[in-house]
Amino acid sequence: RGFALRLLNCVSDYSHMALHPEHIISDGTLELYLMGALPEAEAREVTLLISQHPELQAEAEAIEQALMAYAEASAPERSDRALNGALTAIKPASTPTAPVEERPRPTPIQPLYSRQVISRYQMMAAAAVVLLVVSAAVNFWQYRTIQTVTGQLSVLKAEKRSQDQRMAEVESQFTTFRDRFQASLDPGARMVRLNGVDAYPQGRATVIWNETNGQVFFTLQDLPQPAPGQQYQLWALIDGQPVDAGVFDYETGNLQALKSVALNGGNLDAFAITLEPTGGSTVPTLTNMYLLGQA
């Protein structure tokens, strides 16, 4: 039984072994050769090795004897009736003979797994590996695609928020400009043009003053950019006295709403612009006057 197990293991493991003289005795190749289980090419190689190595010849003969002994041991024992039938068969023909029971042939040893089964398992394993690699590649591609789309979506959301914010600012500016423009069209509104003086002769600006409610709107056409720490300030001259009408933003430009100017029974003579420290002054710096316009 130990020999049979060894033989089965040899058959199942044969596909992983190589035919080398130093291993042929221990790896079970001789058993396969004697059983006729080797492919034709390997069988010719073993035959050549046996003819070249006496120790292989001796081992092959020992294995052959062991196989024959195993076959004999696997056969069923002769019964007394079969023995008597054999003895009767050799007696004279006049003596009735008993039928001789045929001895069954030993069942040939079958390998635990055939080459076809092993090959099928190998193909299934290879297919499983291919499917695993393909699945991993697809999953990785999907992951990268999702990451890319997520990043693009975040960028689009940020751009949309920025556009919404700019749109809100534009709408606010438009609303403010529309209200101021409508106020400038009021029947009580008066337009005063300011021109440059000696400090900046080419200077230009426009003031819209509403006599009814005192509203003042200012539009800058041309003035030099103030130095850091300085700001332009508008003055209303009422009965010869300067009244602060507020500072304005040089960068904003068109139609800025400044302080309201009430006459309080007086007469508006003119509007003037001077350059003052940032935030304005309580009295104008006449040496820094840039624009003047008669009302």
MARMAR-85064 format. One record per residue (C-alpha): residue number from 1; chain; x, y, z. Coordinates in steps of 0.05 Angstrom, whole numbers. Layout:
BEGIN
[pt NUM, 'A', [X, Y, Z]] ...
This chain:
BEGIN
[pt 1, 'A', [0, 0, 0]] [pt 2, 'A', [57, 48, 14]] [pt 3, 'A', [85, 34, -55]] [pt 4, 'A', [17, 48, -86]] [pt 5, 'A', [12, 115, -51]] [pt 6, 'A', [81, 133, -73]] [pt 7, 'A', [64, 115, -144]] [pt 8, 'A', [1, 158, -143]] [pt 9, 'A', [39, 217, -116]] [pt 10, 'A', [90, 208, -171]] [pt 11, 'A', [36, 210, -224]] [pt 12, 'A', [3, 272, -196]] [pt 13, 'A', [69, 309, -187]] [pt 14, 'A', [102, 287, -252]] [pt 15, 'A', [84, 350, -291]] [pt 16, 'A', [128, 390, -243]] [pt 17, 'A', [191, 345, -248]] [pt 18, 'A', [250, 345, -295]] [pt 19, 'A', [286, 283, -322]] [pt 20, 'A', [356, 286, -293]] [pt 21, 'A', [400, 225, -277]] [pt 22, 'A', [413, 248, -206]] [pt 23, 'A', [338, 254, -191]] [pt 24, 'A', [307, 199, -233]] [pt 25, 'A', [312, 146, -178]] [pt 26, 'A', [280, 189, -123]] [pt 27, 'A', [227, 228, -162]] [pt 28, 'A', [186, 168, -186]] [pt 29, 'A', [203, 174, -260]] [pt 30, 'A', [224, 101, -263]] [pt 31, 'A', [157, 78, -237]] [pt 32, 'A', [121, 119, -290]] [pt 33, 'A', [167, 92, -343]] [pt 34, 'A', [156, 19, -324]] [pt 35, 'A', [80, 31, -323]] [pt 36, 'A', [81, 63, -392]] [pt 37, 'A', [54, 129, -365]] [pt 38, 'A', [109, 173, -393]] [pt 39, 'A', [101, 212, -458]] [pt 40, 'A', [139, 182, -516]] [pt 41, 'A', [194, 233, -516]] [pt 42, 'A', [208, 226, -441]] [pt 43, 'A', [205, 150, -446]] [pt 44, 'A', [259, 150, -499]] [pt 45, 'A', [302, 195, -455]] [pt 46, 'A', [293, 148, -395]] [pt 47, 'A', [311, 88, -438]] [pt 48, 'A', [375, 122, -459]] [pt 49, 'A', [392, 141, -387]] [pt 50, 'A', [380, 69, -362]] [pt 51, 'A', [427, 42, -416]] [pt 52, 'A', [481, 91, -394]] [pt 53, 'A', [475, 83, -318]] [pt 54, 'A', [479, 13, -287]] [pt 55, 'A', [449, 38, -222]] [pt 56, 'A', [387, 60, -260]] [pt 57, 'A', [384, -9, -292]] [pt 58, 'A', [387, -43, -224]] [pt 59, 'A', [334, 4, -195]] [pt 60, 'A', [288, -8, -255]] [pt 61, 'A', [293, -83, -246]] [pt 62, 'A', [277, -77, -172]] [pt 63, 'A', [217, -33, -185]] [pt 64, 'A', [193, -81, -239]] [pt 65, 'A', [196, -139, -190]] [pt 66, 'A', [159, -97, -138]] [pt 67, 'A', [105, -81, -188]] [pt 68, 'A', [96, -154, -205]] [pt 69, 'A', [93, -172, -131]] [pt 70, 'A', [42, -118, -119]] [pt 71, 'A', [0, -145, -177]] [pt 72, 'A', [4, -215, -149]] [pt 73, 'A', [-16, -191, -80]] [pt 74, 'A', [-75, -153, -108]] [pt 75, 'A', [-104, -215, -144]] [pt 76, 'A', [-159, -256, -107]] [pt 77, 'A', [-138, -323, -76]] [pt 78, 'A', [-154, -388, -112]] [pt 79, 'A', [-213, -425, -84]] [pt 80, 'A', [-213, -500, -71]] [pt 81, 'A', [-263, -510, -127]] [pt 82, 'A', [-218, -474, -176]] [pt 83, 'A', [-159, -517, -153]] [pt 84, 'A', [-200, -581, -161]] [pt 85, 'A', [-222, -558, -230]] [pt 86, 'A', [-150, -549, -251]] [pt 87, 'A', [-131, -618, -225]] [pt 88, 'A', [-190, -650, -261]] [pt 89, 'A', [-171, -616, -326]] [pt 90, 'A', [-106, -656, -329]] [pt 91, 'A', [-141, -724, -319]] [pt 92, 'A', [-162, -771, -376]] [pt 93, 'A', [-219, -747, -419]] [pt 94, 'A', [-266, -802, -393]] [pt 95, 'A', [-267, -768, -325]] [pt 96, 'A', [-318, -713, -320]] [pt 97, 'A', [-283, -646, -312]] [pt 98, 'A', [-307, -587, -271]] [pt 99, 'A', [-307, -518, -301]] [pt 100, 'A', [-245, -477, -286]] [pt 101, 'A', [-260, -410, -256]] [pt 102, 'A', [-222, -355, -292]] [pt 103, 'A', [-177, -314, -248]] [pt 104, 'A', [-194, -240, -254]] [pt 105, 'A', [-139, -195, -279]] [pt 106, 'A', [-111, -145, -230]] [pt 107, 'A', [-142, -77, -235]] [pt 108, 'A', [-93, -29, -267]] [pt 109, 'A', [-71, 28, -223]] [pt 110, 'A', [-102, 94, -244]] [pt 111, 'A', [-70, 160, -227]] [pt 112, 'A', [-108, 202, -176]] [pt 113, 'A', [-112, 260, -225]] [pt 114, 'A', [-104, 255, -300]] [pt 115, 'A', [-65, 303, -342]] [pt 116, 'A', [-130, 329, -372]] [pt 117, 'A', [-157, 346, -302]] [pt 118, 'A', [-92, 379, -282]] [pt 119, 'A', [-91, 419, -347]] [pt 120, 'A', [-163, 440, -336]] [pt 121, 'A', [-147, 464, -266]] [pt 122, 'A', [-87, 503, -292]] [pt 123, 'A', [-131, 536, -345]] [pt 124, 'A', [-183, 554, -293]] [pt 125, 'A', [-130, 583, -247]] [pt 126, 'A', [-100, 624, -304]] [pt 127, 'A', [-169, 649, -324]] [pt 128, 'A', [-182, 669, -251]] [pt 129, 'A', [-116, 708, -249]] [pt 130, 'A', [-133, 743, -315]] [pt 131, 'A', [-202, 762, -289]] [pt 132, 'A', [-172, 787, -224]] [pt 133, 'A', [-121, 831, -261]] [pt 134, 'A', [-175, 858, -308]] [pt 135, 'A', [-222, 872, -249]] [pt 136, 'A', [-166, 908, -212]] [pt 137, 'A', [-150, 950, -274]] [pt 138, 'A', [-223, 968, -284]] [pt 139, 'A', [-231, 987, -211]] [pt 140, 'A', [-169, 1030, -213]] [pt 141, 'A', [-193, 1064, -277]] [pt 142, 'A', [-261, 1078, -246]] [pt 143, 'A', [-228, 1105, -182]] [pt 144, 'A', [-184, 1152, -223]] [pt 145, 'A', [-243, 1174, -265]] [pt 146, 'A', [-285, 1188, -203]] [pt 147, 'A', [-227, 1227, -172]] [pt 148, 'A', [-218, 1268, -236]] [pt 149, 'A', [-292, 1282, -242]] [pt 150, 'A', [-297, 1301, -168]] [pt 151, 'A', [-239, 1349, -176]] [pt 152, 'A', [-269, 1380, -238]] [pt 153, 'A', [-336, 1387, -203]] [pt 154, 'A', [-303, 1422, -144]] [pt 155, 'A', [-270, 1471, -193]] [pt 156, 'A', [-335, 1484, -228]] [pt 157, 'A', [-371, 1496, -162]] [pt 158, 'A', [-317, 1546, -141]] [pt 159, 'A', [-321, 1581, -208]] [pt 160, 'A', [-397, 1585, -202]] [pt 161, 'A', [-393, 1615, -133]] [pt 162, 'A', [-343, 1666, -158]] [pt 163, 'A', [-387, 1683, -218]] [pt 164, 'A', [-448, 1689, -173]] [pt 165, 'A', [-410, 1736, -128]] [pt 166, 'A', [-387, 1779, -187]] [pt 167, 'A', [-457, 1779, -215]] [pt 168, 'A', [-485, 1802, -148]] [pt 169, 'A', [-433, 1858, -146]] [pt 170, 'A', [-450, 1879, -217]] [pt 171, 'A', [-525, 1879, -201]] [pt 172, 'A', [-512, 1921, -139]] [pt 173, 'A', [-470, 1970, -178]] [pt 174, 'A', [-522, 1974, -233]] [pt 175, 'A', [-578, 1986, -183]] [pt 176, 'A', [-537, 2041, -150]] [pt 177, 'A', [-520, 2073, -216]] [pt 178, 'A', [-592, 2070, -240]] [pt 179, 'A', [-618, 2103, -177]] [pt 180, 'A', [-566, 2158, -180]] [pt 181, 'A', [-578, 2169, -254]] [pt 182, 'A', [-653, 2176, -242]] [pt 183, 'A', [-638, 2224, -185]] [pt 184, 'A', [-594, 2266, -232]] [pt 185, 'A', [-654, 2271, -280]] [pt 186, 'A', [-698, 2301, -226]] [pt 187, 'A', [-725, 2370, -247]] [pt 188, 'A', [-691, 2401, -186]] [pt 189, 'A', [-622, 2374, -205]] [pt 190, 'A', [-568, 2423, -229]] [pt 191, 'A', [-506, 2402, -267]] [pt 192, 'A', [-441, 2440, -252]] [pt 193, 'A', [-378, 2428, -294]] [pt 194, 'A', [-311, 2435, -259]] [pt 195, 'A', [-248, 2455, -298]] [pt 196, 'A', [-175, 2452, -281]] [pt 197, 'A', [-137, 2510, -249]] [pt 198, 'A', [-63, 2527, -249]] [pt 199, 'A', [-44, 2464, -211]] [pt 200, 'A', [-75, 2419, -265]] [pt 201, 'A', [-105, 2458, -323]] [pt 202, 'A', [-130, 2397, -362]] [pt 203, 'A', [-170, 2371, -303]] [pt 204, 'A', [-245, 2357, -313]] [pt 205, 'A', [-303, 2334, -268]] [pt 206, 'A', [-379, 2341, -263]] [pt 207, 'A', [-423, 2353, -202]] [pt 208, 'A', [-498, 2341, -201]] [pt 209, 'A', [-532, 2377, -144]] [pt 210, 'A', [-606, 2372, -128]] [pt 211, 'A', [-632, 2438, -100]] [pt 212, 'A', [-694, 2404, -72]] [pt 213, 'A', [-662, 2351, -27]] [pt 214, 'A', [-589, 2373, -29]] [pt 215, 'A', [-564, 2307, -59]] [pt 216, 'A', [-494, 2311, -91]] [pt 217, 'A', [-468, 2263, -145]] [pt 218, 'A', [-398, 2268, -172]] [pt 219, 'A', [-366, 2241, -236]] [pt 220, 'A', [-291, 2246, -248]] [pt 221, 'A', [-264, 2255, -319]] [pt 222, 'A', [-191, 2275, -309]] [pt 223, 'A', [-148, 2285, -247]] [pt 224, 'A', [-78, 2260, -230]] [pt 225, 'A', [-75, 2201, -183]] [pt 226, 'A', [-63, 2225, -112]] [pt 227, 'A', [-1, 2204, -74]] [pt 228, 'A', [-7, 2154, -18]] [pt 229, 'A', [-37, 2186, 44]] [pt 230, 'A', [-76, 2238, 3]] [pt 231, 'A', [-147, 2242, -22]] [pt 232, 'A', [-189, 2291, -63]] [pt 233, 'A', [-244, 2329, -27]] [pt 234, 'A', [-305, 2367, -57]] [pt 235, 'A', [-326, 2434, -28]] [pt 236, 'A', [-389, 2475, -40]] [pt 237, 'A', [-380, 2550, -35]] [pt 238, 'A', [-444, 2580, -4]] [pt 239, 'A', [-443, 2655, 3]] [pt 240, 'A', [-367, 2652, -4]] [pt 241, 'A', [-359, 2601, 53]] [pt 242, 'A', [-332, 2530, 39]] [pt 243, 'A', [-378, 2472, 60]] [pt 244, 'A', [-351, 2401, 62]] [pt 245, 'A', [-385, 2358, 9]] [pt 246, 'A', [-343, 2296, 24]] [pt 247, 'A', [-283, 2259, -3]] [pt 248, 'A', [-289, 2212, -63]] [pt 249, 'A', [-255, 2148, -86]] [pt 250, 'A', [-206, 2162, -143]] [pt 251, 'A', [-211, 2090, -170]] [pt 252, 'A', [-288, 2087, -170]] [pt 253, 'A', [-297, 2143, -220]] [pt 254, 'A', [-368, 2152, -245]] [pt 255, 'A', [-428, 2179, -208]] [pt 256, 'A', [-407, 2174, -135]] [pt 257, 'A', [-456, 2197, -82]] [pt 258, 'A', [-424, 2248, -35]] [pt 259, 'A', [-451, 2287, 23]] [pt 260, 'A', [-515, 2326, 16]] [pt 261, 'A', [-508, 2402, 13]] [pt 262, 'A', [-564, 2445, 41]] [pt 263, 'A', [-566, 2520, 26]] [pt 264, 'A', [-601, 2539, 91]] [pt 265, 'A', [-624, 2605, 60]] [pt 266, 'A', [-557, 2619, 27]] [pt 267, 'A', [-535, 2620, -45]] [pt 268, 'A', [-492, 2568, -79]] [pt 269, 'A', [-433, 2603, -113]] [pt 270, 'A', [-388, 2546, -138]] [pt 271, 'A', [-359, 2477, -127]] [pt 272, 'A', [-284, 2465, -118]] [pt 273, 'A', [-237, 2405, -108]] [pt 274, 'A', [-174, 2405, -66]] [pt 275, 'A', [-122, 2352, -49]] [pt 276, 'A', [-124, 2337, 26]] [pt 277, 'A', [-97, 2284, 73]] [pt 278, 'A', [-135, 2218, 71]] [pt 279, 'A', [-203, 2226, 104]] [pt 280, 'A', [-209, 2300, 87]] [pt 281, 'A', [-200, 2366, 123]] [pt 282, 'A', [-246, 2414, 160]] [pt 283, 'A', [-222, 2473, 117]] [pt 284, 'A', [-196, 2470, 45]] [pt 285, 'A', [-122, 2476, 28]] [pt 286, 'A', [-126, 2531, -25]] [pt 287, 'A', [-55, 2520, -49]] [pt 288, 'A', [-76, 2448, -69]] [pt 289, 'A', [-138, 2468, -109]] [pt 290, 'A', [-144, 2428, -174]] [pt 291, 'A', [-215, 2441, -200]] [pt 292, 'A', [-266, 2498, -196]] [pt 293, 'A', [-336, 2507, -227]] [pt 294, 'A', [-386, 2564, -221]] [pt 295, 'A', [-457, 2542, -201]] 
